Amino acid sequence: MRTTVLGAAAAAVAVVLTGLPSAAPAATRVDGNHFGAAKVEIVSQGCLNPDARPDPAPKLRIVRDKDAPLGQGAVGWSPADSSYGIGPTTHVASPYSLSQLSISVRPKDSGVSGQAVVLYTPPGDTGYWNGRYQLSPDSAQGWHTVSAQVSSVLFQWRHYNSSGLADADAPNAVLSDFVSAHGGDGSGAWVGFMFGCEGRAFDVDNLVATTSDQSRVVNFEGFGSRAKLTRGGKTKKIVLIAGATKKLTASLHTMTGQALPGRVALQRKTVHHKKYDRAGKVKIGKSGKAGVKIKPIYSASYRVSYPGTSKYAGSTSKTIKVLVHTNVRARFADPSVVQGSSFSVVGRFWPGRATTLWLQKYVNHEWTTVRKFRSARDGTYRVSAAATRVGKSFWRVWNPPGGGNLSGRSPAMKLTTNPKPHHSGGGSTPTNPDPPTNDPTQPPPPTGPL
């Protein structure tokens, strides 16, 4: 970062006060005090003595402000001495065609005074020219825009060599005339403003510099944050059975990648809700990461949200979609019956609701629906069917998707059908009695008692 000492003593020019500027979609965001990453340099200078340096330096403030001209933040300084000013500059490649130079400023007390600044490097010059002019007294309160009429004002020029020492002065001149007289745009120029010459604190935002080939808009913000919620493995989505537990990872970092300890809210939105609700709190430690366990009963989208602090802006992670199968449990009232009699299946699915369930039998290498029946509102059910063939057969209960869940099915159940007493011949045994042992399209079987 270049720290420059400027002189004052330039003729006062008019300050244009306008309403708050509209947000610019192409604005460059400055993350807190990371000015260099956004190609912004801070000018710190003596207001009267061009060779003086502020000691101590003005204190930087990072401001979170919902009323800021751009975004939700700004930066400001608290000068320790009325002899010095400070402020931001941004680079333009063609200072010759600079047509707009403006900034939004908010004084902390009764107005601010300052200067417009140009740091110009001509072709072949190892140093730079410092151009500045004194702004008219500014008594406006609150956020307002200060514009420099760069096409007509006379800058006061002083040259500094590669060691930063002043070695020449030049007559006052309009920026475009001065650039033209010194060989053209060269390495371009840093242009901007500095305030605080009266010793009062101020905030700035929305620095705008427009030339014939570019429009540079700088949005000063508080320190940013990045909240993330991630899953293990490479799967794009998570599929669970209702009541199963899944571990996710919540993380929180600054915009530059440093761990940011704090608390984030775990948020969830199911098909039953239009907005996210709070599903828990997560404490992020010094590592910047923390484990998060979820135990959903409905399909839902999950995310974590960081509310922010006075220093760090809040952030919300991308969502993770979790698809949840209903948890269907079933058992035979009696797993062994006599041919020709009926058997009953009793059970419950969760989360429960009144719906149509299917009783299915494994026949010829596939599940075939034998009967459809209704469950109670709490998900309990009982269904009966006839045992027609002697031998073993396999059955299950299947629950179609609905109610905010994917389909569910019970584990396969083995029924033994015995021949009637004194019966000869009996029924035939199914040609493929064993059900599939690994069906990847189905969730794992539920555990625990019915």
N, C-alpha and C positions, 0 to 999 in steps of 0.2 A: 504494500500500500504506500502511495506517495503522500507525504505530509508536507504541505506547501505553506510558506509564509508570504502573505500578501500585504500590499500597502493599501491605504484608504485614499483620501484626498482627491476623489474623482467627483465630477459635477453630479448633483442629484438629478435623477430622472423620474418620470412618473411611474408609479406602481399601479398595475391594472388589477382591480379586485373584482372577481366574478363569483358566481355561485359554485357549489361543489361540482367537481367534474364527474362525468359519467365513467363507469368502470370500463377499462379497455381489455378486451379478451386476450390480447397479445402481450399483456404486461409481464415483465420479468420479476419473479418473486425473490425478495431478499429474505433469507432465513435468519432472523435475529441479527447478530453481528457478523455474519459470514458475508461480508461485503464483496470480497475478492471473487468468490465463487459466482456472484451475479454480475461481475464486471462493473463494480461500483467502487470509486475511491473517495475517501473522506479528506476534505481540505480543512486544515487547522491553521489559523493565521492570526497575526497581530492586526488589529483593526487600524491602528495608527502607525505603528512601527513595522515596516516590511520585513525586518530581520528578527523580530521577537517571536519566541515560541512560548505557548502557554505552559506554565508550571505551577500547580498541577494542571494536567489536561482536563478539559471539560468532561464531565461524567456522562457516559452513555446510558440511556434508559430504553428498555424494550417495553413497548406499550401494547397491551391487548385492548382493543377498542371497537365495539360493534358499530360505532358511528364514524369510523375512519373512512376517508374518501375511497380507498380501495381495500377490499378484503376486510379482515377483522383485526388489523393491527397497524402499528406505526413505530417509528423510532424518534427519540428526542435526546437532547443534551441539556445539562445544567452547568452553564459556565461558572467557573470559580472567580473570574475576573472580568470586569467590563471592558478590558482592553483587547479582548480576543473574541473571535467568532469561529464557528465550525459548521460544516454541512456536507452534503453528498454531491458528487459529480458522476456523470456517466459519459462513456466515450462515444463520439461520432466520427465517422470516417471522413466526412466532408464539412468541416466547419465553415467553409466558404458559403455553402448554401443553407446554413442554419436559419430557419424561419420562425421557429417557436421554441421558447425556453420558459418553462413554468414549473411551479411546485405548489403543493398544498401545505399550509403552515397553520399551526395553532399555538398562539402565545399562552403561557401559563398565567401571566398577569395582564398588564395593560399595554399590549402591543409589543412588537419586536422591530429591530432594525438590522440591516445586513447588507450584503453585497452580492452581485452576480459575478460569477467566476468563469474564466476560460484559461485552460492550460494547453497551449498550442505548440506543436513541434513541427517546424518547417522542414522541407526536404534537406537532407544532409546535415542537419543540426544535431549535435550531441547533447544539447541542453534543451531549454524550452522557454517560450514567452508566456508571461503571466499577465492576463488581461483582467481588469476588474473595474466595476463602477459601483458607486454608492446608491442603494435604493432609497427612495423617498421614505420619510417617516410613516410607519404603519400602525394605526391605532385600532384596527378591526379586531373583533373578538371571535373566538370559536374557529372552526375550520374554514379557511378561505384560500383562494388561489392567488398567488403572486406571479405575474408574467413579466418577463424582460423583453423589451422591444429591441431585439438584437439587430434588426435591419437598419436602425437609425441612431442608436445611442453611441456615444464616443467612449470607448474603453481606454483606460490608462494602462500603458504597456511597460513591463520591465522584464529584462532577460536574465535568466539564471543558467549558469554553466552546468556541466555534468556533475560537479561537486555540490550543486545546490546553492552556490554563492551568486549574489547579484553582481552583474558586470556591465550592464548597459540599460539605458532607458530609451524609449521611443516616443514621438509625439502621439497624443491621443488620436484614435482613429476608429472608424466603424469596423466591425469584425471582418466583413467581406473584403473591404479595401485593404486591411492589414494583411490578410491571408494572401490576397492577390499580389501585393507588393513584395511578399517574402517567398514567392515561388510556388504557391498553391497549397493544397491540402496536406501534403507531406504525410506524416504519421497520424494525422487527425488531431483531435483535441478532446480533452475532458472538460465538460461544461456542466454547470450547476449553480448552487447557491450556498451561502453560509449566513448564519444568523447568530444572535447572542452578543452583539457588540455593546449593548447596554447592560449586559450582565444578567439578563433574565432568561429563565428556562423556556424551552419551546419544543414542539413536536413537528415532524414533517412526514409527508407521504406523497405518493403520486408525482414523482419527478418525470417531466415530459421534455424530450428534445427531438425536434423534427427537422430533417433535412430533405433535400430533393430525392434522396434514394432510400431513406429509412425513417421510421418513427419509433423512437425508443421510449417505452413507458416502464417506470420502475415502481414496483409495489413493495413497500417496506412492511414487513410482517413480524410478529413475534416468532420465537423459536417454534418450528414445526415439530410434529410428532408423527410416528407411523405405528398404528396399532395393527396387529395381524392375528389371525386365527388360522392355524394350519392343522392338517391331518397327517397321520403317518402313512408311509408308502406312496405309491404313485396313482392310486385310484382317484378318479375325478369326482366320485360321490360316495357317500357312506350309506350302506344298507344294513339295517339292524332288525331284530325282532323286538317287539314291545317289551320294555323292562330290561333289556340288555344294556350294559355299560360300555361306553366308548371314551377313550382318552384323547383329547385334543391338546394343542399347545397354543397358549396365548403369549404374544410378545409385544414389547413396547420399546421403541428406539427413537432417537432424535433423527432429524433429516440427514444428518451426517453419519448415521449408523451407530452412534453410541447408545449403550443401554440406558433406559430411562425408567428408574424405579417409580412406582405409582400404583394406583388402583384402577382397574377397568371393570366395566359392567358387562356381564355375559347377557346377551339379549337373544330372544327367540320369537319367531313368528310362525304360527301354524296356519293351516288352511281355514281355521275357525276365526282368525283374527286379521284385521286389516293393518294393524301396526305392531311393531315389536314391543314385547313386554320384558321386564327384567327377570332373568332366570338365575341370577346369582352374582356374587362379587369375586373378583380375582385379584390377588395381591402380586404385583410384579416386583421381584427383588433386584439385587445388584446385577444379576446375570442378564436381565432384560427379558427373561422367559419364565413361564409358570405352567404347570400341567392343569388341565381343565377336564373334569369328568362330566359327561352328560349321560342321562338315562331317560331317553324320550319314550313316550307312549304314542305319540302322533308324529307323522311326517312333519318336518319343520325346517326352517332356515335359521342358522345360528351366526352370530357375529359378536365381536367385542367392541366396546366404545369407551374412549378415554375422554373425560370431561375437560381436561386441560387445567392449567393453573394460571396465575397472574403472569407467569413467564413463558409457559409452553401452551401452544394452541392445541385444542382437542382434535381427535381423529377417530375414525370408525373403520374397522377392517372390512374386507370383502366378506361376503357370506359363504357359508358352507351349507350345502343342502344335505339333509339327512332323511332318507326314506325308511319308513318303519312298517314292517309286516305286523299284522295282528298275531297275538300269541294264543294259539288254539290248543287246548288240552282236552283229552278224551280218554275214556276207558270203557271196557265192557262191564256191564253189570255182572255178567258171568262169562268168563272167557271160554267155557266149554259147554256146548249145548247138544241137543239131540236133533238128528235130521227131521225136518218138518216142523220144528218148533220155531219160535221167534227169539231173537236176541235183542238186547237193548244197549245202546251206547249213551253214556251220560258224560257231561263235561261243561266246560265254560271257555269262552274266549275273552281276551282282554286287549284293549279297552272294550268293554261290553256295550252293546246296543241291540235293539230289536232289529233283526235282519234275517234274510234267507241264507241258510247254510246247506251244504251239499254233503250227503253221505256217499262215499265212493268206495268201490271195490277194485282190486288190482286184477285185471283179466287180460290175457293175451298181451302181456308186456306194456299195458297202459292202464291208467286210472279211469274207470268208468263210473259215471254218476248213477246211483241206484235210486236215491230218493232226495227230494228237496223238502226242507222243513224250516220252521221259524224258531228263533231263539227268543228268550225273554229280554226285557230291557236291560237287565244286568249282565247279559251275555250267557246265562246258563241255558242248557238245552237237554232234551232227552229225545231219542229217536229209536224206532224199532224196525226190524226187517226180518224176513224169513231166512232160515238156514236150510238150503235146498240140497246141498251136496255134502257127502261125507268127505272128511279130510280137513286139511288146514287151508284157510283163506286169509287174505290180508285186507284190512279196511282202514279208512281214515275219514276225517271230517275236514272239509275245505270251506274256507270263508272267502267269498269274492271281495275285491277291493271296494272301499267306500268308507265314509265317515272320517276321512283324513288319514287313512292307512292303505298300504298295499294289501294284497291278499295274504291269507295265512292258512296253514294247514297243520293238523296234528301229526305226530309221528305215526308211522304204520303200526297197526295193531293186529296181532295174530289171533284168529278165532279157530278153535278146534270143534269140528262137527262130528259127533259120534253117530254110528248107525243105530237105528231103532233096535230095541231088544228083540232077539230071535229073528232078525232080518238077515236074509241071505242076499248076497250080490252087492248091495249097497250102491251108493252113487260113485261116480267116477271122480278121481282126484284131478284138480286143475293141472294143466300141462306146464304152467309156469307159476308155481305158488309163491316163489320168493320175490318180494318187491325190490326195486332198485335200492342200492345202498348208498349211492352218491348222486344226488340230483342237484346240479349246480344252480338250477333256476329257483330252488326253494331255499328258505332260510333254514338254519340249523334247528333241530327239534327243541322245543321248550323244555326247561328243567323244573324240578320242584313238584310238590304234590298237586293234585287236582283240587 
